[in-house]
Amino acid sequence: MIWERDEKAILRLHKPEEEMEYILVTDVGSTTTKARLFQKIKGEWRYVLSGEAPTTVEAPYENVIMGVQNAIREVEELTGLKILSDEGKIIKPHYDGHGVDFYCTTSSAGGGLQMMVAGVIKTMTAESANRAALGAGAIVMDVIAVDDGRPDYEKIERIRHLRPDMILLAGGTDGGTTTLVMQIAELIAAANPRARLGADYKLPLVFAGNKAVRPAIKKLMGDKFALSIVDNIRPVLEIENTEPARRAIHELFMEHVMSHAPGYPELMTWTDLDILPTPAGEGMAMQLIAYIEKKNVLGVGLGGATTNVYSVFDGKFVRSVSANLGMSYSICNVMKEAGIKNIMRWIPFEIDEGDLVDILRNKMIRPTTIPHTLKSLVVEHAVAREALRLGLKHHKTIATRLKGAKRAQRMIGDILEYTLKETYIDMMKIDIIAGTGGLLSHAPRRVQSMLILTDGFQPEGVTKMYQDSVFMMPHLGVLSKAFPEIAWNIFDKDCLIRLGTIIAPAGTANQGEPVAKVRIELPEGEVFERDVTFGEIIRVPLAERTQAKAIISPTHDFDVGAGLGKTLETTIEGGVVGVVIDARGRPLVLPEDDEERRKTLVRWFESLDMYPEAFLKECKGE
C-alpha cells in the first residue's frame, strides 16, 4: 500500500516493526484528552480500549501533560499494563508488561491552529491560500485580500486585532503582479500583528506567492516575522499547488506554535511522530478511506464547537471548517444561521418556539450535558441536520473550480453549467459518506445517525454510509503517517461501522406517484422487489459486509446515476442498518402545514424504526 509514510518515525523505533506489540495514540482535545491503546493480537493489530480525562491546557494546571497522564492512567487501570514510569513519562519500548512500542498524538487544545490568510484577489490566490490552510488543519480566522471591499485602515485594524498563530501570504502568479503582492504585504507589516500564544517570539509567516517578489518580502518581513518562503500556490492560473505551503505550515506549527503552548515542549519529546492538529488527523483518515476504496468520499466531523467537512473528489482533497457550527458551544450559532423554523421542521412533536430556543441556550451554557429525554435527543438530532446542511453549503464554496483559469474553447452550455455549478462536488458522484463526532458515534440507534447524515447531506443515487464507532479517526489518521497498513486494519475492523447503503433517486413528484422499481437479490435466494412511490422511505435488512445485486429502474423524471429514467444495475453493500430506499425526492422538501409535516416525519421514523414505538405514538397523540 502506497501512503505518505513518515520515514523519520520508522528510524525512531525502539525495536523492529514486526516485533512491536503495543501502540498508544492520544488526541488532546479542547475539553477532553482521549487515549486509545492498540495491540497486536495473533499477528493482527486491533483496538483494545480507551482512557479519557479532562484536558489541562488552561489555568490552574496550564500543562497538557497532566491530562495526557490521567487518560493513560485510566488505560493502565483497565488493562494492568504499566505505561507510565515512576517519573510520569511513557515507557518505551514495551517489555514484560511495561510500556508501549510507539506513541503519537493529535491536538486541538487551546483552540487548535488558528491562522490568518492573505492574497491578492479574493476569489483566486486568497481562495487557494485558504484551501491550503484548511487542508493543514487550521481554523482560518479571516481572509484578507486587496479586493475584499475593506479600506486599508480597516484591514490593518483587523490584522492587529486577530492575534493568529500563523499567517499565510500568497498572491500573484510567477511573473505576474508584484505591486499588488507588496501592497498586501505592506499592510501586514504595518499592522505588526502579535502571536496569540505570547509576544516573546516572532510570528510565523509563510510566503507562497510570486517568486519575483521574494527578495522584497525578505527585506520587508525578515526581521519582523519567522519567515518561511515556499513555492507559489498559483504559479500559473491553471494550476493550484498547495502542498509546499501545507508542509511549511505544519513545520512552523511544530517549531513555533506547539513549542510555546503549555506543556507541549515536553509532550513533543515523548512522541515518535510530529504532533498533528486534530482536524488534519481526521482528514488523513478520510483520505485513507478514499485511497483504500478508490472512491469519492464526503466526510464530516460534527463537533461541539465546529463542523469540519472533508471531501476527496476525483483524487482532490479539500477540508472546510465551520467554526461557528457545533452541537454544544456553538449550538446557538446553528440556530442563528439556520433559523429556528428550519430546526423546528425536523421535530415530530408540537413544541413552542420559545421553549426550543431555551433548550438550545441551556445546551450552550452547559455544553457537556447529554440529552436525558427522547424529546431532547430528537431536538439535538434536528440541530445536527441543520449543522450538516450548512457545513456542506460552506464546503461547496471552498471545493470550487479554479477561478481565473483560461478556457480556450467553451460552448454556451459549458458557460451556463460553470455559472450554475461553481462547486465540483456532485452528490450523484459521491460514493461514500463517513461521519464522526460525539452525536453521531453515541446515537442510541445506528439508524438515527444514518438518517441524520442522509437528511443533512441529501446523497443522490447509490451511496455507502460509514460511521466512526468511538471517535477514533484522528488517532488512526496520525498513525497512518507511520504505519498505514496497521492504521487501516484497525480502522476496518474496529473503527468503521458500515451503516449500509442509501438508494436515493434524484428528482421530484407528487405524493404517491411512482418513482422507481427496485429489485434486490438478497443472500440465500431471497428477492426484495417493490414499486416505490414518492414520499416513501423503506428499510431492507442486509447484514454488514454482505453484498447483493440491485436493479433500480427509475421513472422518466428520476435519476439514480445512469441518467433520467435509465436503469442502474449495481452491487450494493449491507450494514448494521441495511439498505434504505429513500424516495422522498431531491431536493428533500417537507410539507408546509405543521400538522402534515409532523405526521410525515412520524411515518418516516416508524418505517425505519428510528425511535421507540411508544414515543412515536405519543408524537401522533395516541
N, C-alpha and C positions, 0 to 999 in steps of 0.2 A: 504494500500500500504506500502510495506517494503522499507525503504531507510535509508541511513546513516544519521539519523536525529541528529542534534546538540542540545542535551537536555539543555545545558547551556544557549542557546539563548532563549529557552522557559521560563526558570527561570527569564530571564531579562525582560520579557514582562511587560508592564505597565498596562495592562488590560487583561482579559481573551481572549484567541484566538478567540472564537466565537463572541466577541464584537468588534473586530478590524474592522476599516473602510478604512484606508489608509496605503499603504506600499510604501516607497521610496527606490530605488536602484540606485546607481551610478556606473559608470566604469571610473576610472581615466586613460585615455589612454595616449600614448606617446605624442599625439598632441591635442586631444580633450577629454574633460570630458563630459560624457553623463549621464543625469539623466532620469529615467523612473518612472512614477507615476502609481501605481496600486490601484484600488478602488473596494470595494465590492458593486456591484450594483444588487439589487433584490436578494440578497443571493448568488451571484456568483462573483468571483474575475475576474476582467477584466483590460486590459491595457487602460490607459486614454490618456496620451500624453507624449512627451519628451521635455527636455530642453538641450541645448548644449552650451558649452563655451570652449575657448582655455584652455588647461592645463597650470598651473602656477608653474611648478616644477623648472624651470630654472630662471636665472637672467633676469630681475631685481627683479622678485617677490619672487622666491625661497620659495614658500609656496603653497602646493596643495589646501589648504583650500579655497583660493580665487577663483580658477577655479570651485570648488565644489559649492561654494556660488553663483557664477554667473550662473551656469547651473540651480541651484534650483530657482533662482530669475526668470528665464525665465518660469519655470513651474508655479511659483506664478502668473506671469503676465497673463499667458494663462488660468489659472483656477480660479483665485480670491481666492485661498486657501493660507492663510498665513502660511508658513512653517518655516521661519527663525524668531528668536526673534530679538529684537532691538540690542542685542549684537552680532547677526550674527550666533547664534547656532540653531540647529534643535530643534523645539518644540516637545516634546513627553510627554504624548500620545495626540492623536487628541481630541479636544473638540471645539464645537461651531465654526466651520470654521477655526480652528487654528491647525497646526501641523499634524504629522503623528504618526502611532502606532508602526512602525518598520522601521529601516533603516540599510542597509548593503551595502557593496561596493566591487568591484574588482579593481585591479590596475596593469598597466604595465608601468606607468610613470617612467622616468629616466632609461629606458632600461629593466624594469621588474626585475625578479630574475635571476641573472647570476651566474652560477656555474661551478666549475672545478670538474671533476670526475676522480678517480684513482682506479686501481685494479691491480691484479697480471697478469692474462692472458687477452689479449685484447678481444678475442672472447668469453670469459667465464665470469669471475667475473666483469671485467671492462664493458662488454656489459650489464650485468644485472644492474650494478650501473647506467649506462647511462639511461636505461629504467626507473629506479626508479626516477631519477632526472627529466626526461622529463615528467613523469606522475604527478610529483608535480608542474608542471607549469613552470619549469626553462628553460632558454636558456643555453645549455651546451657549454661552451667556448672551452673546449678541454678535451680529454680523455687520461690520462697518464697511461701507463702500462709497466711492466717490459719488455715485448716483443714487444713494439711498434716500434722498429727499430731505436730509437734515442739514442745516447750516453748519459750517466748520466749528463754531464755538460750542454748538450742542454736542457734536461728536467728541470734541476734546473733553467736555464735562462728563459725558457718558463713559469715556475710556478711563478717566480718573476715578470715577465712582465704582467701576466694576470690580477691581481687585481680583483678577483671574489668577490661575496657577500658571498659565502659559498663553502666549499669543502666536497665532499662525498668520503670516502675512504672505499673500500671493498677489499676482497681478501682472498683466502683460504677457503676450506670447514672446518667445525668444526672437529678438529682432524687432519687436513691436514697440508699443508706447513705453517711454521711460519717464516722461514728465508726470503722468498720472500716477505711476507707481511711487515716485518720490513724493508726490503730493500727499498720498495716504500715509507714507512712512513718516513724513514730517509732522503730520497730525499726531501720530503715536508718540514720536519723540517729544513733541511739545507738551503732550498730556503727562508725560513722565509717570506712567502708571506704577503702582506698588503691588507686590505679590500678596496674595491672601494669607499665606502662612508665615508672614514675618517680613520685616523691612531690612533684615541684615544680610540679604543676598540678592543677587541680580535676578530679575525676572527673565525666565527662558523665552526666547523668541525664535521661531523657525521661519526663515525666508525661503519661499518656494515659488519665486516669480521670475521675471525676465532676467536672464543671465547677464545681460548688458549692464544692469544697474548694480551688480554685486559689489564692485569697488565702492560705489557711493553709499550703499547700505552699510558696508563695513565701517566706513568713515563716520556715518551718522549714528549708527546703532551700537557699534562695537564696544564702546566704553559704558553705555547705559544698560545694556542687556546681556544675558548669557546667549550670545548669538550662534545659531546653527544654520548654515546655508546648504540647501539640498536642491536636487533637480527640479525644474519648473513643473508645477502641477498641470499647466496647459502650455506645453512647448509650442504646439500649434492648436488652432481652434478645434480641429477634428479629433484631437487626442487628449484624454484625461489620464494623467499619470500620478495617482495619489499615493502609491506605495512608499516612495522615499520619504515623503512628509510624514506618513503614518509611523514609519520606523523611527524617524527622528523624534517624533512626539513621545513615543514610548521610552526611548533612551533618556530624554530630558525629564520625563516623568519620574523615572527611577533616580536619576542623578540629582535633581533639584527638588522636586515636589515631595517624593517619598522620604528623602533624607532629612527633611525639615518637619515632617509630621510626627506627632508624639508617639514614641516607641518604635517607629518604623526602621530607624537605622539598625537597631538590634534585630528586629524581625528579618531584615534583609540578609543578615549574617546566618540566619537559620535556614533560609530557603535554598533549594537546589536549582530553582528557576527564578528569573526575574518576576517580581510581583506584577500581576496584570490588573487593570481596572476590571471590576466585576462585569460590566456590560461587554467588554472585549472578550472575556472568557465565555460569556453566554453566546456571543456572536460566533466564536470559534466552534462551539457545539452545534449551532445551526448550520455552519458551513460543513461540518463533519457529516451531518445527515445528508446534505445535498451531494457531497462528494461520494459517499458510500452508495447512496441510492441512485445517483446520476439523474436527479430530478430537480425541478424548480420548487423551491421551498419558501413559504411565508411563515415567519415565526413571531412570537410575542412573549415578552417578559412583562407580566402585569404586576407591578409592584405597589407598594404603599404610597410612594411619592411620585413615581414616574411610570410611564408606559413606554417600553422600548419595542419597536417593531423592526424586524430583520427580514430582508429578502435576499435570496440567491436566485437570480432570474437569468437564464442563459449564461450561467457562469459568473455573472456580475453580482458582487456582494455590496449591499447598502444597509446601513442602520440609521434609524431615526429615533430621537428621544423626545417624548412629550413630557417635559419636566413639570408641567402643571396638571398632569392627568394621573391620578393614582387612586388607590382604594382605601386609604386611611388619611394620611397627612394632607393630601390634596383632593379629597373626595368632593369638597365644596367647589373646587375649580371645575371638576367634571360637570357638576350641577350648573355652574355658571355658563360654561361653554356649550353644553348640550341643550340646556333649558330644562326646566322642571317637567314640562309637558312630555318631552322625549323620554325622560326616565319613567314617568308615570305610565307611558303606553305599554311598558313591558310587565306591569303589575296586574295580576289576575283578580285582585280583590279591591273593594272600594277603600280608598284612603284619602283623607283630606290633604290638600296640597301643603298647608301649613304644618301638619303633622310629619309629612315626608321631609320637609325642609329641616324640621327639628331633629329627626332621626339622623340625617346626614351631618348636621352641625355637631351633634353629640359624638358621632364617629370621628369627626375631625379633631375634637378636643380630647378624645380618649382613643387614640389611634390603635392601641394594642388590644382593644376589646374584640371579641368574636361574637357572631350572632347567637343569641340564646333561644330564639323562637324561629319557627318556619317563616313567619311573615318578614322578620328582619333579614333572614337569609335570602328570601326572594327579592327584597329591596336591594341588597348588595349585588345580586345577580343582574338586576335591572341596570344598576350603575355600571357594572362591568361591561355589559353590551355596548353602552354608550362610550365608555373609555376606549374600547377596541375600535369602534366605528370612527371616532375622532382621531385615534392614533394612526389608523390606516390612511385616513384622509390626509393627515400631516405627512405620513411616509411617502405618499404618492407625489407630494410637492418636491421631495428630495430625490426620489427614484425617477429621474426625468432624462429625456434625451439631451445630449449636449447642445446648448444654445450657442448660436453664433457660427456653427459649422457650415461651410459652404456645401450646398447640394446642387450638383451640376444640372441634373435633369429631374424636374418634378412635375408630375401631371397635376391637374386641378384637384383630382381626388386625393392625391397624396398630401397636398397642402391642407385640404379640409380635415383629413384624418390627423395630421400633425397638430392642427389647431385644437381639435376636439379632444385628442388623446395625447396630451403632452407627456404623461407618465407612460413608461413602457410596461408597468405592471398590468397584466391581463389575467383576471381571475379565472378565466377558462383554461389558461395555460399553467396555473398553479397546481402542482401535483400533490403536494403535501403541506398541511398546516400543522405547526407544532406550537404548543403553549406551555409556558412555565409561570411560576408565581404562586403565592400562597393561596389565593382564592381558587385558582384552577386545581392546584395539586391537592387541596384539602376539601374539595367539594364532596359532600356526603355520598352522592351517587355520580358515577363517571359520566352518565348521560347528561348530567347538568352542565359539566364543563364542555362536553361536545356541542350542546345546543348553544351555549354562550358564545363559543368560538364561531359557530355557524351563523348565528344572528348578528354578531358583531362584524364579521368579515364577509359574509354572504358569498361563499365559494360557488363557482358555477361548474357544470359538467360533473366529472368524477374526481373526487379529492380524498386522499387518505388523511386521517386525523390522528395526530400523536399528542401525547402529554407527558411532561416530566412528572415522575411519581413522587419524589421527595425533594424537589428543588435542588437538583444536583448538576444542572447544566453548566454553571460557571466552573465548578470543580473539575468536571470532565473536559471542559474546553481548555483550561490551562494545562491539565495533564496531557492533553493531546499534542502539546508543543514538544514534549519529550518522548512520550510513548503513545503514538496514535492507535496502534493495534490494541494495547491494553485499554485505552480510553473507550474505543468503540465496543470492545467486548463487554465492558461494564455497562456502557450506555445501552447496548442492545438487550442485554439480559436483565438488568436491574433498574434501569432508569426510565427508558422509553416505554410508556404504556400505549399499545395500539388501541385507540378508541374504536376504530372501524373506518368505514368508507361512507362519504356523503355522495348521493346521486342527486344533483340539483339542476333540472332543466332550466335554462335561461329563457325568459320571455314572460308574458303576462296574458291573462284571460279573465273571464268572468267566473265567479264561484261555481264549481260543479262541472265546468266544461272539460273535455278530455285534454290531457297534457301529454301522456306517453303510455306505451305498452312496455312493461318491464318483465323480463324473464331472467331468473337467476337459477342456474343449475347448481344446487346445493350438494354437499357430500352425501354419500350413500344413496345416490339416485333420486333424492328429493328434488322437486322443482317448485319454485315460487313463481307464479305468473299472475299478473294483475294489470288491468287498465286503470291507470292513476288519473284522478281528476284534480282540477285546480283547487288549491286550498288544503289539500291533504298532506300529512306527514306520517310516514309509515316506518316502523322499525322491524327489520328482518334479522332474526338471530343468525350469526355466523361467527364461529369461535376465532379467537386470536390466532394469528399465523396460519389461518386456513384460507385457501383461495377458492374462488368459484367463478364460473364463466357467466358473464352478464350480457344480455342483448337488450338494448334500450332503443325503442323506436318512438321518437317524439312526433307530435303532430306538426303541421307545417309552420306554426307560429313559434315553435320551441327548438332549442339547440342544446345538445349535450356534449358538443365537442367535435362533431363531424360536419356541422352545418345545419341550417334551418331545415327541419323535417327529415334529416338524414339519420339512418340507423347507425348506432355505435355498438360494435362487438368488442368487449374488453374483458380482462381478468381483474376481478376485484378482490380485496383482502378484508377479512373479518377483524373483529376486535372485541374488547370487553362489552361494548355496546352493540356491535354488529353492523349491519348496513342500514343506513337511514335514507329513505327516498323522500326528498324534500320537494314537493310540488306546490310550494307556496308562492313561487314566482320570483323573478329577479328583474328589477329591484323588489325587495320584500316590502309590501305595504300592508299596514294594519288598518282595520275598519275605523272610520272617523267616530262613529257612535260609541260612547263609552261602554254601554251595556253589551253591545255586539262585540266590541273588542275584547272585553273580559271573557265572554263566552268562547270566543275563538281561541284565546290563549289557553283556557282550561282544556278545550278539546285537543289542542296540540300536546299539552303536557300529559293528558291522560293517554294519548296514543303512544307516547314514548316512555310512560311510567317514570316521569320526571320527579314527582313528589308523592308523598303518601296519599293513598286514596281518600282517607278521611279529610285531609287538608283541602284537597281539590273539591270535595263535596261541600265543604264549608265555604269555599270561594263561590260556588254556584248557589249558595243559600239553602242547601238541602239539610 
